[in-house]
């Protein structure tokens, strides 16, 4: 009879946490990290999450090679 008060963690939050801990990384490594944590996470889901985070200005995705991209956390500058 244990009631769980914590819901599942959103993947967006986990992506931000991974990038805070490990810094910028290729999207394939990020996908591998998410699969280790959550199990069945498709690359399509990762792309969808990265698109949302990029549109909100939280991450920056740039192209490394033809099929590899670099994902980095954008740290907003503090106003002086």
PDB file of N, CA, C and O in Angstrom:
ATOM      1  N   UNK A   1       0.822  -1.184   0.000  1.00  0.00           N
ATOM      2  CA  UNK A   1       0.000   0.000   0.000  1.00  0.00           C
ATOM      3  C   UNK A   1       0.871   1.256   0.000  1.00  0.00           C
ATOM      4  O   UNK A   1       0.661   2.163   0.805  1.00  0.00           O
ATOM      5  N   UNK A   2       1.812   1.301  -0.872  1.00  0.00           N
ATOM      6  CA  UNK A   2       2.644   2.492  -0.969  1.00  0.00           C
ATOM      7  C   UNK A   2       2.116   3.373  -2.086  1.00  0.00           C
ATOM      8  O   UNK A   2       2.024   2.951  -3.239  1.00  0.00           O
ATOM      9  N   UNK A   3       1.779   4.570  -1.736  1.00  0.00           N
ATOM     10  CA  UNK A   3       1.307   5.532  -2.725  1.00  0.00           C
ATOM     11  C   UNK A   3       2.483   6.335  -3.228  1.00  0.00           C
ATOM     12  O   UNK A   3       3.237   6.916  -2.448  1.00  0.00           O
ATOM     13  N   UNK A   4       2.627   6.361  -4.509  1.00  0.00           N
ATOM     14  CA  UNK A   4       3.735   7.108  -5.105  1.00  0.00           C
ATOM     15  C   UNK A   4       3.286   8.540  -5.367  1.00  0.00           C
ATOM     16  O   UNK A   4       2.282   8.774  -6.041  1.00  0.00           O
ATOM     17  N   UNK A   5       4.029   9.481  -4.834  1.00  0.00           N
ATOM     18  CA  UNK A   5       3.669  10.875  -5.067  1.00  0.00           C
ATOM     19  C   UNK A   5       4.476  11.485  -6.198  1.00  0.00           C
ATOM     20  O   UNK A   5       4.178  12.591  -6.648  1.00  0.00           O
ATOM     21  N   UNK A   6       5.496  10.773  -6.662  1.00  0.00           N
ATOM     22  CA  UNK A   6       6.326  11.285  -7.743  1.00  0.00           C
ATOM     23  C   UNK A   6       5.874  10.681  -9.054  1.00  0.00           C
ATOM     24  O   UNK A   6       5.739   9.464  -9.180  1.00  0.00           O
ATOM     25  N   UNK A   7       5.645  11.539 -10.020  1.00  0.00           N
ATOM     26  CA  UNK A   7       5.292  11.062 -11.350  1.00  0.00           C
ATOM     27  C   UNK A   7       6.540  10.801 -12.159  1.00  0.00           C
ATOM     28  O   UNK A   7       7.653  11.037 -11.688  1.00  0.00           O
ATOM     29  N   UNK A   8       6.366  10.322 -13.363  1.00  0.00           N
ATOM     30  CA  UNK A   8       7.531  10.083 -14.221  1.00  0.00           C
ATOM     31  C   UNK A   8       8.213  11.392 -14.602  1.00  0.00           C
ATOM     32  O   UNK A   8       7.560  12.422 -14.769  1.00  0.00           O
ATOM     33  N   UNK A   9       9.537  11.334 -14.735  1.00  0.00           N
ATOM     34  CA  UNK A   9      10.292  12.534 -15.120  1.00  0.00           C
ATOM     35  C   UNK A   9      10.168  12.743 -16.622  1.00  0.00           C
ATOM     36  O   UNK A   9      10.326  11.796 -17.392  1.00  0.00           O
ATOM     37  N   UNK A  10       9.887  13.973 -17.049  1.00  0.00           N
ATOM     38  CA  UNK A  10       9.814  14.238 -18.484  1.00  0.00           C
ATOM     39  C   UNK A  10      11.194  14.092 -19.129  1.00  0.00           C
ATOM     40  O   UNK A  10      12.209  14.448 -18.530  1.00  0.00           O
ATOM     41  N   UNK A  11      11.219  13.570 -20.341  1.00  0.00           N
ATOM     42  CA  UNK A  11      12.482  13.380 -21.053  1.00  0.00           C
ATOM     43  C   UNK A  11      13.207  14.701 -21.270  1.00  0.00           C
ATOM     44  O   UNK A  11      14.437  14.739 -21.270  1.00  0.00           O
ATOM     45  N   UNK A  12      12.460  15.783 -21.455  1.00  0.00           N
ATOM     46  CA  UNK A  12      13.099  17.090 -21.653  1.00  0.00           C
ATOM     47  C   UNK A  12      13.966  17.449 -20.459  1.00  0.00           C
ATOM     48  O   UNK A  12      15.081  17.945 -20.626  1.00  0.00           O
ATOM     49  N   UNK A  13      13.470  17.206 -19.270  1.00  0.00           N
ATOM     50  CA  UNK A  13      14.238  17.509 -18.059  1.00  0.00           C
ATOM     51  C   UNK A  13      15.482  16.639 -17.961  1.00  0.00           C
ATOM     52  O   UNK A  13      16.544  17.102 -17.545  1.00  0.00           O
ATOM     53  N   UNK A  14      15.344  15.387 -18.345  1.00  0.00           N
ATOM     54  CA  UNK A  14      16.475  14.465 -18.283  1.00  0.00           C
ATOM     55  C   UNK A  14      17.551  14.883 -19.282  1.00  0.00           C
ATOM     56  O   UNK A  14      18.740  14.808 -18.975  1.00  0.00           O
ATOM     57  N   UNK A  15      17.146  15.321 -20.472  1.00  0.00           N
ATOM     58  CA  UNK A  15      18.108  15.788 -21.478  1.00  0.00           C
ATOM     59  C   UNK A  15      18.901  16.966 -20.931  1.00  0.00           C
ATOM     60  O   UNK A  15      20.122  17.012 -21.073  1.00  0.00           O
ATOM     61  N   UNK A  16      18.217  17.916 -20.308  1.00  0.00           N
ATOM     62  CA  UNK A  16      18.894  19.084 -19.736  1.00  0.00           C
ATOM     63  C   UNK A  16      19.848  18.652 -18.629  1.00  0.00           C
ATOM     64  O   UNK A  16      20.965  19.163 -18.549  1.00  0.00           O
ATOM     65  N   UNK A  17      19.429  17.719 -17.773  1.00  0.00           N
ATOM     66  CA  UNK A  17      20.298  17.230 -16.698  1.00  0.00           C
ATOM     67  C   UNK A  17      21.554  16.561 -17.251  1.00  0.00           C
ATOM     68  O   UNK A  17      22.653  16.781 -16.740  1.00  0.00           O
ATOM     69  N   UNK A  18      21.395  15.751 -18.289  1.00  0.00           N
ATOM     70  CA  UNK A  18      22.545  15.070 -18.895  1.00  0.00           C
ATOM     71  C   UNK A  18      23.518  16.089 -19.463  1.00  0.00           C
ATOM     72  O   UNK A  18      24.728  15.966 -19.277  1.00  0.00           O
ATOM     73  N   UNK A  19      22.997  17.095 -20.156  1.00  0.00           N
ATOM     74  CA  UNK A  19      23.867  18.112 -20.748  1.00  0.00           C
ATOM     75  C   UNK A  19      24.545  18.963 -19.678  1.00  0.00           C
ATOM     76  O   UNK A  19      25.675  19.409 -19.874  1.00  0.00           O
ATOM     77  N   UNK A  20      23.875  19.193 -18.554  1.00  0.00           N
ATOM     78  CA  UNK A  20      24.500  19.937 -17.460  1.00  0.00           C
ATOM     79  C   UNK A  20      25.658  19.147 -16.864  1.00  0.00           C
ATOM     80  O   UNK A  20      26.695  19.722 -16.534  1.00  0.00           O
ATOM     81  N   UNK A  21      25.492  17.836 -16.722  1.00  0.00           N
ATOM     82  CA  UNK A  21      26.530  17.000 -16.122  1.00  0.00           C
ATOM     83  C   UNK A  21      27.697  16.750 -17.063  1.00  0.00           C
ATOM     84  O   UNK A  21      28.856  16.849 -16.662  1.00  0.00           O
ATOM     85  N   UNK A  22      27.392  16.424 -18.320  1.00  0.00           N
ATOM     86  CA  UNK A  22      28.433  15.966 -19.238  1.00  0.00           C
ATOM     87  C   UNK A  22      28.852  16.990 -20.274  1.00  0.00           C
ATOM     88  O   UNK A  22      29.832  16.772 -20.985  1.00  0.00           O
ATOM     89  N   UNK A  23      28.142  18.096 -20.379  1.00  0.00           N
ATOM     90  CA  UNK A  23      28.493  19.104 -21.373  1.00  0.00           C
ATOM     91  C   UNK A  23      27.984  18.729 -22.758  1.00  0.00           C
ATOM     92  O   UNK A  23      27.155  17.832 -22.910  1.00  0.00           O
ATOM     93  N   UNK A  24      28.494  19.430 -23.762  1.00  0.00           N
ATOM     94  CA  UNK A  24      28.061  19.201 -25.140  1.00  0.00           C
ATOM     95  C   UNK A  24      28.439  17.796 -25.586  1.00  0.00           C
ATOM     96  O   UNK A  24      29.486  17.272 -25.207  1.00  0.00           O
ATOM     97  N   UNK A  25      27.571  17.193 -26.397  1.00  0.00           N
ATOM     98  CA  UNK A  25      27.815  15.832 -26.882  1.00  0.00           C
ATOM     99  C   UNK A  25      27.078  15.606 -28.189  1.00  0.00           C
ATOM    100  O   UNK A  25      26.127  16.324 -28.499  1.00  0.00           O
ATOM    101  N   UNK A  26      27.510  14.615 -28.957  1.00  0.00           N
ATOM    102  CA  UNK A  26      26.786  14.270 -30.181  1.00  0.00           C
ATOM    103  C   UNK A  26      25.394  13.713 -29.856  1.00  0.00           C
ATOM    104  O   UNK A  26      25.180  13.132 -28.792  1.00  0.00           O
ATOM    105  N   UNK A  27      24.470  13.895 -30.771  1.00  0.00           N
ATOM    106  CA  UNK A  27      23.106  13.423 -30.540  1.00  0.00           C
ATOM    107  C   UNK A  27      23.033  11.909 -30.376  1.00  0.00           C
ATOM    108  O   UNK A  27      22.151  11.406 -29.679  1.00  0.00           O
ATOM    109  N   UNK A  28      23.947  11.177 -31.009  1.00  0.00           N
ATOM    110  CA  UNK A  28      23.943   9.719 -30.874  1.00  0.00           C
ATOM    111  C   UNK A  28      24.314   9.285 -29.453  1.00  0.00           C
ATOM    112  O   UNK A  28      23.758   8.317 -28.933  1.00  0.00           O
ATOM    113  N   UNK A  29      25.250   9.997 -28.829  1.00  0.00           N
ATOM    114  CA  UNK A  29      25.619   9.685 -27.443  1.00  0.00           C
ATOM    115  C   UNK A  29      24.489  10.042 -26.484  1.00  0.00           C
ATOM    116  O   UNK A  29      24.236   9.322 -25.518  1.00  0.00           O
ATOM    117  N   UNK A  30      23.814  11.150 -26.751  1.00  0.00           N
ATOM    118  CA  UNK A  30      22.672  11.546 -25.931  1.00  0.00           C
ATOM    119  C   UNK A  30      21.577  10.485 -26.023  1.00  0.00           C
ATOM    120  O   UNK A  30      20.967  10.129 -25.015  1.00  0.00           O
ATOM    121  N   UNK A  31      21.334   9.989 -27.216  1.00  0.00           N
ATOM    122  CA  UNK A  31      20.341   8.931 -27.416  1.00  0.00           C
ATOM    123  C   UNK A  31      20.725   7.681 -26.626  1.00  0.00           C
ATOM    124  O   UNK A  31      19.871   7.045 -26.008  1.00  0.00           O
ATOM    125  N   UNK A  32      22.008   7.334 -26.649  1.00  0.00           N
ATOM    126  CA  UNK A  32      22.486   6.163 -25.913  1.00  0.00           C
ATOM    127  C   UNK A  32      22.276   6.349 -24.404  1.00  0.00           C
ATOM    128  O   UNK A  32      21.857   5.419 -23.714  1.00  0.00           O
ATOM    129  N   UNK A  33      22.568   7.546 -23.899  1.00  0.00           N
ATOM    130  CA  UNK A  33      22.366   7.842 -22.467  1.00  0.00           C
ATOM    131  C   UNK A  33      20.890   7.699 -22.087  1.00  0.00           C
ATOM    132  O   UNK A  33      20.568   7.132 -21.043  1.00  0.00           O
ATOM    133  N   UNK A  34      20.000   8.210 -22.931  1.00  0.00           N
ATOM    134  CA  UNK A  34      18.569   8.125 -22.645  1.00  0.00           C
ATOM    135  C   UNK A  34      18.085   6.678 -22.691  1.00  0.00           C
ATOM    136  O   UNK A  34      17.235   6.284 -21.892  1.00  0.00           O
ATOM    137  N   UNK A  35      18.616   5.893 -23.614  1.00  0.00           N
ATOM    138  CA  UNK A  35      18.229   4.480 -23.698  1.00  0.00           C
ATOM    139  C   UNK A  35      18.687   3.718 -22.466  1.00  0.00           C
ATOM    140  O   UNK A  35      17.991   2.812 -22.006  1.00  0.00           O
ATOM    141  N   UNK A  36      19.858   4.074 -21.918  1.00  0.00           N
ATOM    142  CA  UNK A  36      20.339   3.419 -20.699  1.00  0.00           C
ATOM    143  C   UNK A  36      19.450   3.761 -19.513  1.00  0.00           C
ATOM    144  O   UNK A  36      19.215   2.916 -18.649  1.00  0.00           O
ATOM    145  N   UNK A  37      18.956   4.994 -19.465  1.00  0.00           N
ATOM    146  CA  UNK A  37      18.128   5.430 -18.340  1.00  0.00           C
ATOM    147  C   UNK A  37      16.681   4.956 -18.452  1.00  0.00           C
ATOM    148  O   UNK A  37      16.090   4.520 -17.464  1.00  0.00           O
ATOM    149  N   UNK A  38      16.110   5.040 -19.660  1.00  0.00           N
ATOM    150  CA  UNK A  38      14.681   4.790 -19.830  1.00  0.00           C
ATOM    151  C   UNK A  38      14.347   3.514 -20.588  1.00  0.00           C
ATOM    152  O   UNK A  38      13.194   3.084 -20.584  1.00  0.00           O
ATOM    153  N   UNK A  39      15.321   2.908 -21.230  1.00  0.00           N
ATOM    154  CA  UNK A  39      15.025   1.701 -21.995  1.00  0.00           C
ATOM    155  C   UNK A  39      14.668   2.030 -23.430  1.00  0.00           C
ATOM    156  O   UNK A  39      15.541   2.378 -24.225  1.00  0.00           O
ATOM    157  N   UNK A  40      13.405   1.923 -23.763  1.00  0.00           N
ATOM    158  CA  UNK A  40      12.964   2.069 -25.146  1.00  0.00           C
ATOM    159  C   UNK A  40      12.674   3.532 -25.494  1.00  0.00           C
ATOM    160  O   UNK A  40      11.554   4.010 -25.315  1.00  0.00           O
ATOM    161  N   UNK A  41      13.683   4.228 -25.988  1.00  0.00           N
ATOM    162  CA  UNK A  41      13.526   5.613 -26.452  1.00  0.00           C
ATOM    163  C   UNK A  41      13.992   5.650 -27.902  1.00  0.00           C
ATOM    164  O   UNK A  41      15.144   5.334 -28.201  1.00  0.00           O
ATOM    165  N   UNK A  42      13.092   6.037 -28.797  1.00  0.00           N
ATOM    166  CA  UNK A  42      13.458   6.058 -30.216  1.00  0.00           C
ATOM    167  C   UNK A  42      14.237   7.329 -30.550  1.00  0.00           C
ATOM    168  O   UNK A  42      14.144   8.341 -29.855  1.00  0.00           O
ATOM    169  N   UNK A  43      15.003   7.245 -31.633  1.00  0.00           N
ATOM    170  CA  UNK A  43      15.761   8.413 -32.079  1.00  0.00           C
ATOM    171  C   UNK A  43      14.812   9.517 -32.533  1.00  0.00           C
ATOM    172  O   UNK A  43      15.138  10.700 -32.442  1.00  0.00           O
ATOM    173  N   UNK A  44      13.643   9.125 -33.020  1.00  0.00           N
ATOM    174  CA  UNK A  44      12.627  10.103 -33.427  1.00  0.00           C
ATOM    175  C   UNK A  44      12.153  10.921 -32.218  1.00  0.00           C
ATOM    176  O   UNK A  44      11.970  12.134 -32.320  1.00  0.00           O
ATOM    177  N   UNK A  45      11.955  10.252 -31.078  1.00  0.00           N
ATOM    178  CA  UNK A  45      11.563  10.951 -29.852  1.00  0.00           C
ATOM    179  C   UNK A  45      12.648  11.933 -29.413  1.00  0.00           C
ATOM    180  O   UNK A  45      12.351  13.055 -29.003  1.00  0.00           O
ATOM    181  N   UNK A  46      13.897  11.505 -29.503  1.00  0.00           N
ATOM    182  CA  UNK A  46      15.014  12.377 -29.130  1.00  0.00           C
ATOM    183  C   UNK A  46      15.028  13.612 -30.027  1.00  0.00           C
ATOM    184  O   UNK A  46      15.217  14.729 -29.544  1.00  0.00           O
ATOM    185  N   UNK A  47      14.830  13.418 -31.317  1.00  0.00           N
ATOM    186  CA  UNK A  47      14.788  14.555 -32.240  1.00  0.00           C
ATOM    187  C   UNK A  47      13.651  15.509 -31.910  1.00  0.00           C
ATOM    188  O   UNK A  47      13.819  16.727 -31.977  1.00  0.00           O
ATOM    189  N   UNK A  48      12.497  14.962 -31.554  1.00  0.00           N
ATOM    190  CA  UNK A  48      11.341  15.792 -31.199  1.00  0.00           C
ATOM    191  C   UNK A  48      11.638  16.626 -29.944  1.00  0.00           C
ATOM    192  O   UNK A  48      11.312  17.812 -29.884  1.00  0.00           O
ATOM    193  N   UNK A  49      12.251  15.999 -28.960  1.00  0.00           N
ATOM    194  CA  UNK A  49      12.603  16.696 -27.716  1.00  0.00           C
ATOM    195  C   UNK A  49      13.634  17.781 -27.991  1.00  0.00           C
ATOM    196  O   UNK A  49      13.514  18.898 -27.488  1.00  0.00           O
ATOM    197  N   UNK A  50      14.651  17.452 -28.793  1.00  0.00           N
ATOM    198  CA  UNK A  50      15.684  18.440 -29.118  1.00  0.00           C
ATOM    199  C   UNK A  50      15.093  19.629 -29.866  1.00  0.00           C
ATOM    200  O   UNK A  50      15.503  20.768 -29.641  1.00  0.00           O
ATOM    201  N   UNK A  51      14.135  19.375 -30.753  1.00  0.00           N
ATOM    202  CA  UNK A  51      13.484  20.460 -31.490  1.00  0.00           C
ATOM    203  C   UNK A  51      12.748  21.393 -30.530  1.00  0.00           C
ATOM    204  O   UNK A  51      12.856  22.614 -30.643  1.00  0.00           O
ATOM    205  N   UNK A  52      11.998  20.818 -29.585  1.00  0.00           N
ATOM    206  CA  UNK A  52      11.276  21.638 -28.604  1.00  0.00           C
ATOM    207  C   UNK A  52      12.246  22.466 -27.757  1.00  0.00           C
ATOM    208  O   UNK A  52      12.029  23.657 -27.535  1.00  0.00           O
ATOM    209  N   UNK A  53      13.317  21.822 -27.289  1.00  0.00           N
ATOM    210  CA  UNK A  53      14.286  22.524 -26.450  1.00  0.00           C
ATOM    211  C   UNK A  53      15.031  23.601 -27.232  1.00  0.00           C
ATOM    212  O   UNK A  53      15.381  24.644 -26.679  1.00  0.00           O
ATOM    213  N   UNK A  54      15.271  23.352 -28.510  1.00  0.00           N
ATOM    214  CA  UNK A  54      15.959  24.350 -29.330  1.00  0.00           C
ATOM    215  C   UNK A  54      15.046  25.545 -29.610  1.00  0.00           C
ATOM    216  O   UNK A  54      15.500  26.690 -29.601  1.00  0.00           O
ATOM    217  N   UNK A  55      13.769  25.282 -29.856  1.00  0.00           N
ATOM    218  CA  UNK A  55      12.825  26.373 -30.114  1.00  0.00           C
ATOM    219  C   UNK A  55      12.608  27.252 -28.888  1.00  0.00           C
ATOM    220  O   UNK A  55      12.333  28.444 -29.019  1.00  0.00           O
ATOM    221  N   UNK A  56      12.730  26.674 -27.707  1.00  0.00           N
ATOM    222  CA  UNK A  56      12.576  27.467 -26.487  1.00  0.00           C
ATOM    223  C   UNK A  56      13.885  28.109 -26.040  1.00  0.00           C
ATOM    224  O   UNK A  56      13.910  28.844 -25.053  1.00  0.00           O
ATOM    225  N   UNK A  57      14.974  27.836 -26.761  1.00  0.00           N
ATOM    226  CA  UNK A  57      16.248  28.480 -26.462  1.00  0.00           C
ATOM    227  C   UNK A  57      17.046  27.825 -25.351  1.00  0.00           C
ATOM    228  O   UNK A  57      17.943  28.451 -24.786  1.00  0.00           O
ATOM    229  N   UNK A  58      16.737  26.579 -25.030  1.00  0.00           N
ATOM    230  CA  UNK A  58      17.436  25.894 -23.945  1.00  0.00           C
ATOM    231  C   UNK A  58      18.684  25.185 -24.448  1.00  0.00           C
ATOM    232  O   UNK A  58      19.706  25.166 -23.763  1.00  0.00           O
ATOM    233  N   UNK A  59      18.608  24.598 -25.648  1.00  0.00           N
ATOM    234  CA  UNK A  59      19.768  23.924 -26.231  1.00  0.00           C
ATOM    235  C   UNK A  59      20.050  24.484 -27.618  1.00  0.00           C
ATOM    236  O   UNK A  59      19.206  25.133 -28.235  1.00  0.00           O
ATOM    237  N   UNK A  60      21.252  24.214 -28.085  1.00  0.00           N
ATOM    238  CA  UNK A  60      21.649  24.567 -29.451  1.00  0.00           C
ATOM    239  C   UNK A  60      22.119  23.285 -30.119  1.00  0.00           C
ATOM    240  O   UNK A  60      22.922  22.539 -29.559  1.00  0.00           O
ATOM    241  N   UNK A  61      21.614  23.037 -31.320  1.00  0.00           N
ATOM    242  CA  UNK A  61      21.992  21.845 -32.076  1.00  0.00           C
ATOM    243  C   UNK A  61      22.698  22.305 -33.340  1.00  0.00           C
ATOM    244  O   UNK A  61      22.143  23.072 -34.126  1.00  0.00           O
ATOM    245  N   UNK A  62      23.922  21.834 -33.533  1.00  0.00           N
ATOM    246  CA  UNK A  62      24.677  22.198 -34.732  1.00  0.00           C
ATOM    247  C   UNK A  62      25.173  20.925 -35.409  1.00  0.00           C
ATOM    248  O   UNK A  62      25.298  19.878 -34.775  1.00  0.00           O
ATOM    249  N   UNK A  63      25.444  21.030 -36.669  1.00  0.00           N
ATOM    250  CA  UNK A  63      25.824  19.868 -37.468  1.00  0.00           C
ATOM    251  C   UNK A  63      27.319  19.593 -37.351  1.00  0.00           C
ATOM    252  O   UNK A  63      28.137  20.490 -37.553  1.00  0.00           O
ATOM    253  N   UNK A  64      27.674  18.352 -37.024  1.00  0.00           N
ATOM    254  CA  UNK A  64      29.071  17.925 -36.985  1.00  0.00           C
ATOM    255  C   UNK A  64      29.464  17.304 -38.318  1.00  0.00           C
ATOM    256  O   UNK A  64      30.365  17.788 -39.003  1.00  0.00           O
ATOM    257  N   UNK A  65      28.784  16.238 -38.671  1.00  0.00           N
ATOM    258  CA  UNK A  65      28.992  15.533 -39.931  1.00  0.00           C
ATOM    259  C   UNK A  65      27.634  15.394 -40.613  1.00  0.00           C
ATOM    260  O   UNK A  65      26.639  15.967 -40.168  1.00  0.00           O
ATOM    261  N   UNK A  66      27.612  14.633 -41.687  1.00  0.00           N
ATOM    262  CA  UNK A  66      26.361  14.505 -42.432  1.00  0.00           C
ATOM    263  C   UNK A  66      25.218  13.981 -41.564  1.00  0.00           C
ATOM    264  O   UNK A  66      24.103  14.499 -41.636  1.00  0.00           O
ATOM    265  N   UNK A  67      25.481  12.963 -40.747  1.00  0.00           N
ATOM    266  CA  UNK A  67      24.411  12.379 -39.935  1.00  0.00           C
ATOM    267  C   UNK A  67      24.656  12.510 -38.438  1.00  0.00           C
ATOM    268  O   UNK A  67      24.025  11.806 -37.650  1.00  0.00           O
ATOM    269  N   UNK A  68      25.553  13.388 -38.034  1.00  0.00           N
ATOM    270  CA  UNK A  68      25.822  13.604 -36.609  1.00  0.00           C
ATOM    271  C   UNK A  68      25.665  15.073 -36.275  1.00  0.00           C
ATOM    272  O   UNK A  68      26.078  15.952 -37.032  1.00  0.00           O
ATOM    273  N   UNK A  69      25.058  15.319 -35.123  1.00  0.00           N
ATOM    274  CA  UNK A  69      24.857  16.689 -34.671  1.00  0.00           C
ATOM    275  C   UNK A  69      25.405  16.853 -33.261  1.00  0.00           C
ATOM    276  O   UNK A  69      25.442  15.901 -32.481  1.00  0.00           O
ATOM    277  N   UNK A  70      25.823  18.049 -32.950  1.00  0.00           N
ATOM    278  CA  UNK A  70      26.344  18.376 -31.620  1.00  0.00           C
ATOM    279  C   UNK A  70      25.242  19.085 -30.847  1.00  0.00           C
ATOM    280  O   UNK A  70      24.649  20.045 -31.337  1.00  0.00           O
ATOM    281  N   UNK A  71      24.975  18.616 -29.655  1.00  0.00           N
ATOM    282  CA  UNK A  71      23.941  19.196 -28.805  1.00  0.00           C
ATOM    283  C   UNK A  71      24.630  19.847 -27.623  1.00  0.00           C
ATOM    284  O   UNK A  71      25.420  19.208 -26.928  1.00  0.00           O
ATOM    285  N   UNK A  72      24.334  21.126 -27.393  1.00  0.00           N
ATOM    286  CA  UNK A  72      24.929  21.823 -26.252  1.00  0.00           C
ATOM    287  C   UNK A  72      23.873  22.640 -25.532  1.00  0.00           C
ATOM    288  O   UNK A  72      22.915  23.128 -26.133  1.00  0.00           O
ATOM    289  N   UNK A  73      24.069  22.774 -24.249  1.00  0.00           N
ATOM    290  CA  UNK A  73      23.171  23.551 -23.413  1.00  0.00           C
ATOM    291  C   UNK A  73      23.499  25.023 -23.581  1.00  0.00           C
ATOM    292  O   UNK A  73      24.666  25.413 -23.542  1.00  0.00           O
ATOM    293  N   UNK A  74      22.470  25.844 -23.769  1.00  0.00           N
ATOM    294  CA  UNK A  74      22.668  27.285 -23.898  1.00  0.00           C
ATOM    295  C   UNK A  74      22.468  27.897 -22.518  1.00  0.00           C
ATOM    296  O   UNK A  74      21.405  27.768 -21.911  1.00  0.00           O
ATOM    297  N   UNK A  75      23.507  28.562 -22.038  1.00  0.00           N
ATOM    298  CA  UNK A  75      23.413  29.211 -20.733  1.00  0.00           C
ATOM    299  C   UNK A  75      23.111  30.682 -20.972  1.00  0.00           C
ATOM    300  O   UNK A  75      23.937  31.393 -21.544  1.00  0.00           O
ATOM    301  N   UNK A  76      21.938  31.152 -20.543  1.00  0.00           N
ATOM    302  CA  UNK A  76      21.616  32.559 -20.774  1.00  0.00           C
ATOM    303  C   UNK A  76      22.565  33.474 -20.003  1.00  0.00           C
ATOM    304  O   UNK A  76      22.913  33.215 -18.851  1.00  0.00           O
ATOM    305  N   UNK A  77      22.966  34.534 -20.665  1.00  0.00           N
ATOM    306  CA  UNK A  77      23.867  35.497 -20.019  1.00  0.00           C
ATOM    307  C   UNK A  77      23.095  36.318 -19.007  1.00  0.00           C
ATOM    308  O   UNK A  77      21.938  36.679 -19.222  1.00  0.00           O
ATOM    309  N   UNK A  78      23.765  36.606 -17.894  1.00  0.00           N
ATOM    310  CA  UNK A  78      23.134  37.427 -16.866  1.00  0.00           C
ATOM    311  C   UNK A  78      23.233  38.888 -17.267  1.00  0.00           C
ATOM    312  O   UNK A  78      24.292  39.334 -17.708  1.00  0.00           O
ATOM    313  N   UNK A  79      22.140  39.650 -17.122  1.00  0.00           N
ATOM    314  CA  UNK A  79      22.211  41.076 -17.460  1.00  0.00           C
ATOM    315  C   UNK A  79      23.133  41.821 -16.503  1.00  0.00           C
ATOM    316  O   UNK A  79      23.129  41.566 -15.299  1.00  0.00           O
ATOM    317  N   UNK A  80      23.923  42.742 -17.045  1.00  0.00           N
ATOM    318  CA  UNK A  80      24.861  43.473 -16.181  1.00  0.00           C
ATOM    319  C   UNK A  80      24.304  44.785 -15.700  1.00  0.00           C
ATOM    320  O   UNK A  80      24.977  45.509 -14.966  1.00  0.00           O
TER     321      UNK A  80
END
